[in-house]
Amino acid sequence: MRRLIFFFSFLVFSTTILAAQQYDLVLEGGRVMDPETGMDAMRNVGIRDGKIVRVSSGALSGRRVVHASGLVVAPGFIDLHQHGQDLESQRVKALDGVTTALEMEIGVPDVTQFLKAKEGHSLIHYGTSASHVAARALVFGAPLIDAPRTHAGIPEILPKSGPATDQPATPAQIEAMRARLRSELDAGGLAVGMGIQYTPGATRLEVIDMFRLAAERGLPVYTHVRSSGRAEPGSSVESISEVIGAAAITGASLHIVHINSSCLHDSLECLSMVEGARARGLDVTTEAYPYIAGMTSINSALFNPGWQEKLGIGYSELVLPETGEHLTKQRFDELHNSTTTHWILIFANSQEVVDKVIPHPLVMIASDGAEGHPRNAGTFSRVLAQYVREKGTITLMDAIRKMSLMPAQTLEHSTPAARQKGRLQEGADADVVVFDAGTISDRSTFEKPMEPSVGVRYLVVGGTVVVDEGKIVPDVFPGRALLGPGKRSTSHD
């Protein structure tokens, strides 16, 4: 009888141990790369309850085992600058290796509404900044509409050129903007988002006051700077100086979006300014995307009189994404004065500049993605294909760092949840991309901007497989909100 009791006790104990070692998912035999520790080795990864529980050279047992031999296993890519938040955009982001895509540049008109609409309906993780642009439009009596407009997946994040963009604000109006931003941060905004070029009426003092609000909350400012080009006043250099100065005055952390399209031919000079600010103790970061064209609303204040001189381009460098039509003055005037929002491609940069910006050690990768531009679908794969595999100007580890760890570390100023992202380590979130380094490539073009990338074999979001053998898994929505300190994050309930 004692032997029987011992046998059953041993059986229960062994089963318990086995269950404890059983993982929901095992990624077996891949080249595991972690940009924080520098690990680059053949390992097995055990995932349970949405977390990376084990990274081991020994065999692991899982309910599902994915054989990753010959593939890179890396932390999922984090896109800090994604405008298209619709499901179609999320699908092409997932096939580009992205596990988190955030609307941080300008933010959305209504944080609560945005978060509520996406809860339980998101393929990948999401979040937003609190929008100074929307707060300004609201205070000036021209509120933006928080619903997708003519351009798929993008709410009306930019006001049309008019009083709300071009007029200076009174002290009372500035205080009303700050009150609105406080409530948006309380709703879960991750930062203060600004698009200064789209609100040229904002004085230098108004900008500083918004930075002061961010500093008051211990949060960063993400901003599109005031102007582009070499013409003074209003040059790229002056615009970078303005926001670095505001950060120095207030103590707010600063993230400058798409330095490649804001600084154009002076991008390296602007990067030297960021480098100088950082060397003197300021927390300034930046990003770029690997394309020569930008995209924005033709109705916006960016196209106020003088835009040609500032950008150094003419009408023919403006292209309608839907048709490929190059604009004339007559067509430009018609679209710019329209009451309907029209998005336009702007060919203002050169490949030579972009090729120097992307490898720069201070530059992280972010897409500025939205339907109509190939960067929505192809940014991250394009970096891996062109700059790692073809040009050899970035190592594979550095590319992964630019696309995962660097944005995660920037996000740590906004939410502690980011400390568990951008890493492939035990205890990190199970946001993982598994790709073929030899074949990963972008396929999106200006003619076919939503063509998905190839080479991402598996994508895991919060422990759930969303890309399986190169195909989107239907009807799974594991994406969770990243929220600022004004509201408790739901990412780690």
N, C-alpha and C positions, 0 to 999 in steps of 0.2 A: 504493500500500500504506500509506504514511504517513497519507494522508487517511482510509483505512478504519480504521486503528488509532485515529486521533484521534476519528473518529465514534463508535466503540464505547466508547472511554474517556469521551467526553462523555456518551454515553447512560447508562453505568453511574453516572457522577457525578450526573447529573440525577435518575436513579431513586433514588439514595441520598438526595439532598436532599429529593425529594418524599416518600419514606418517612419521613424525619425530621420532615417537617412534617405528615404524616398523623396525625390524632388518632383515638382509639377512638370518641370521641363529641364532637360539637360542638353547643352550645346557641346557636342563631343568632338575633340580632336582638332579644333580650329586654331588659327594663329591669333591668340588673344593679345590685344594691344590696349594698354591703359596709359593715357598721356600724362597722368599725374605722377605715377610711380616709375614710368618708363618700362613697365613690363612688356616684353615682346617675345612670347614663347608659346609652344604648343601646350594647351591646357584644356581641361573640361570645366564647364561652367554649370553649376547647379542653381536653379531658380525655384523659389517657393514663396507663395503669398505676395507676389509682386516685388520681391527683393532678390538680389544676387546673394545667395547664402554661402556658396562655396566656389572657389576657383582652385582647381587641384590638378596635379599631374596624374593622380590615381583615378581609377574608374569610378563613375558615379551612376547610380540607378535612378531612373525617372519614369514617370507615367508616360512621357513622350521623350524620345531621344532623337535629336537632330544631328545628323552626321555632318560636321562642318570641316572635314578634312579638305585642305587646299583653299579654304576661305578665311577671310579676316573677320574676327569677332571684336567689335569695338563699341564704345558707348554711342548710343543714338545721337544723331546730330540735333543741335538746338539752334533754331532760327529765331533771332531776336526781332526780325523785321519782316513780318508776313501780313500783308493786307488781305489777301483772299482767304476768308475763313469758311467758305462754303465746302461742302463735302467733296466736290470734284477737285478742288484745290488740295484738300487734305489727302486725297488718294494719290495725286502726283507727288506731293511732298513725301508721303510714306515710301513710294517707289524710288525716291531720291535719298532715302536713308534718314529722314527727319522724324524724330519722335516727339518733339516739342516745337510749336510754331506760335510766336507771340506777336501781337500788334502793339509794338512798343514805340514806334517813331512818333506817331501823332495821337494814337489812342482812338477810342470809339466815342460816339456822342453820349452814350449812357452805359456805364459799367454794369449796373445791376441787370439791365435788359440783355446785354451781351452775354453775361455769364449764365443767366437763366435759360436763354435760347439754346446754349450749347450743352448744357448739362445732360448727360446721358445720350448725346447725339454726336459725339466727337470721336473720330478715329485716333487722333493724337492729342497730346496735351496742349492747352491753350491758356491765354491770359492777355491782359491789356494794361497799358498805362492810362492815367487820367488825362484827358485831352484839354490843353490850354486853348487850342484852336476852337473846339466845340464850346468851351466855356465863354470864350470871347464872342462867338456868334450868338450864343444865347443871350448874353448881356446886351448885345447890340440889337436884339429883337429879330434876329434871323436864325432861329434854331435849326440845327442840322437834323436830318431824319435818320434814325437808327434802324435802317432796313436796307437790304441790297437794292441798289439803283440800276442804272443802265449797264453798269459794268459788273459782271457776275461776281458775287461774293463780297463785294466791298460796300459797306454802308456809306452814306454821304459824309465822309470824313473831312472833306475840304469844302469850305464855303466858296461860292462864286464871288468873283471880284466885285467889290462894292464897299459901302460904308463899314461893314463889319470887318473887312480886311484892311481897308486903307486909312481909316480915321484913327487918330490918337484917342486913347481912352482917358476919361476923367479919373481923378483919385477914387471917386465913389464906384465907378465902373471896374476899376482894378480890384478894389476890395470885394466887389460882387463876384468877380472871376475867381479870386482866391477862396471865397466861401464855397463856390461851386466845386472847385478842385478838392477842397477838404472833404466834401461829401462824397465825391467820386473815389477818393483814396479810402475813405471809410467803407465804401462798398467793395473794396478789394483791388483797387488800382495798384499796380506794381511800381509806378514811378510817375513823374510829371512828364507828359509827352508834349513836345512843341514842334511847330512847323513855321519857324519865323519867316521864311521866304513867302509863305502863304498868308501872313498877316503883317505886311510891311508897315502898317500904321502903328504897330507896337513899338513904343519908344524903348530906348536902352534901359530906362528906369523900369518900365513894365516888365521887361525880360528879367532884370535883376530881382524884382519883386516875386516873380514866379520861382526863380532859383531859391529865394529866401524861404518860400513856402516849402519847397522840397527839403531844404536843409532843416527846417523846423520839424519835419517828420522823419528825418534821417534817411531820406530816400533820394535816388538819383534823378537827374534830368536827362531824358533822351531827346535829342533835337536835330532837326533839319535846319541848317544855319541860314542866315539872312540872305545870302547872295552867292552867285558863282561868277567866275571869270576874272579877268585881270584889270578891267577898267576901274579906276579910282574916282570918287569914293564908291564903295560897294563891292570891292574885290573879294575873292575867296579868302585871301590872307586876312583882310579886315574882319570878315565874318567869323573866321576861326578865332581871331583875337577877341572878339566880342564875347563869345561863350566861355572861352578859357578865363577871361577876365571876370565874368559873372561867377564862375566856379570859385575863383580865388577870393573874391569879395565875400561870398556867402558860405563857403565850405561845403557846398553840395557836390556830390560826385557827378561827373559829366560823361555822357556817351554821345559821340558825334556820329550820326548815321551816314552811311554811304559816302565816305570821304572821297571816293573816286569820282562820283558824279557832282559832288559839291565843289571840289577843287580842280577838277579837270586837269589841265596841263600844269597846274601848280600843286598837284597832289603830293609830290615828294616834299615840297617845301612845307605844305600843311602838316604832313606827317612829322617833319622835324620840329614843328611847333608843339605837337602833341608830345613828342619825345622830350623836349625841353621842359614842358610843364610837369611831366611825370618825374623827371630828374630833380625837380624842385619841390616834390612832395604833393603835387596835385593829383587827384584821382581822375584821370581822363583816359577814356578808351575809345576805340573806333572800329569800324567795319568796312567791308567792301564787297561788291559782287563782280563776277568775272565776265562782264559784257560791256560793249562800247556805247550802248544806247540806254537811256533812262525812259521812264514813262510817268506821265502825270495828267491831271485834268487841264484841258486847254481853256476851260472857263475860269481857271484860278488866277490869283494875283501874280503868280510867277510870270504870266504873260502880259503884265502891265507894260505900258510904253517904255521902251529902252531894252527889252529883253534880247533883241538881236545883238546889240552892242555888248551887253554883259556876257552872253553865252558865246559870242563869236560865230553865230550861225545865221542862216536865212530861212525862209519859209520852206524850201525844198528839203531841209533836214528834219522836218516834222512829217511824220507818217501815221496814217490811220491804221491801227493794228488789224482791224476787221477786213480791210480791203487792200492794204499795201499802197494806198494813194498818197503820193507826195503832195504837200499842200502848196497852193499859190496864195498870194495876198488876199484875193477875193474869197477863197475857200476858208482861209484862216479867220478873216473877219466874220464870216457867216457862223463858224463854229464857236468862236470866242464870245460872240454876242448872243449865242443861243441860250434859251432857258433850260435846255437839256444838257446834262453832264456828258462831255465827250472826252475819252481818254486818248492820249497821243504819245507816240514814240518819239524820243528826242535823240538824234544822232549827233552828239556834241563831243564825244571823247575819241581817243585813239587806242588801238590795240597796244601800242608801245607803252603808253601810260599804264593801262590796266595790267600789263605783264610785269611792270615794276612794282605796282601797288600790292597785288595779291600775295607775293612771297614775303612782304615786309613783316618783321617779327611782331609788330604791334597791331597788325590787322587781323581781326577775326572775320569769318565768312558769314554773311547774312544776305538774304535774297532780295528784299524789297518786293516780294512776290505778289502777283495778281494775274488773273487770266488776261491774256493779250500780249504778254511778254514771256519769252522763253525762260527767263530767270525763275518763274514760278515753278516750273517742272524740273529744270536742269542744273541749278546752281551748284549743288554739292557734288554731284557726279561729274560735272564739268571740271571742277577743281581737281578731282582725283584723276580724271582722264588726261587733262591738258597739262597741269602744272606738276603733277607727280609722275605720271607714266610717260608722257610725250616730251615735255620740255625739261623735266628733271630739276626744276628750280625750287621745289619743295619736297622734303622727305615725306614718306607716308605717315610717319608719326606726327610730324609737324602739321600736316593737313588735318589729321584727326584732332589734334589739339586745337587748331583754329576753329573747328566745327563743333566741338563738344566741350572740352574743359574751359577754354577761354570764355565762351558765352555763359557757361555755368557759373564761373567765378564772378563775372559781371553781375549776374542775376542774384548773387548772394547779398548784394546791397539792398535787394528788394524783398527777398524771402529766404528763410532758412531752408526751405524745401530744396533749393538749388544745390545745397551741399551734398545731396545724395544723387545729383545728376552730373552728367558729363564725365563720369568715371566708370571704369570696369573693375570693381573691387568688391570684396565681401562687405555687405552692409549697404551697398549702393542700390538705388532703384533699378529694377530690371527693365530698363529702356536700352535696348541693344540692337545694333545693326550687324548683319552678317552678309558680307559682300565678296564678290570675286574681284580682287585687285587688278587682275589681268584683263578683265572685260568691262568693268563698270564704265559707263559712258552716258553722257546726255544725248538725247535725240531731239529735244525741242529746238525749234528754229523760229525766226520771226514770221515765217509763213505758216508753220504748224507749232504754235507756242505751247500747246497742251499735250504734246507727244511725251509719254512717260520715259524716264531713264531706264536703262537696262543694267543688270549686274547686282542689284540688291536681291539676294536670294531669300533672306528672312528678315523680318523686322518685329521686334518684341516691344510692346508698349505696356508698362506696368505689369509685366509678367504674361501678357496675352499676345499670342502670335497674330499679327495683323497683315503681314506679308508672308506667304507660305509658298516656297518654291517659285518665287518671282511673281506671284499673283496675290491681289488683294483678297483677304478673307471676307466673305459677305456677312453683314449683319452683326459685326462686333464693334463696340464703341467704348473702348477702355480709357479714352482720353479724359483727363481730369484737369480742373482749373489750378493754375498757380496763382495764389492770391497774396497781395501785400499785407503788411502787418495790421492794417485797419480792419481786416477780417480774417478769421482763422482759416488756414488752407484746408481744402478738402482732399489734397493730394495724398495725405498719409493718415487718414482716419483709421 
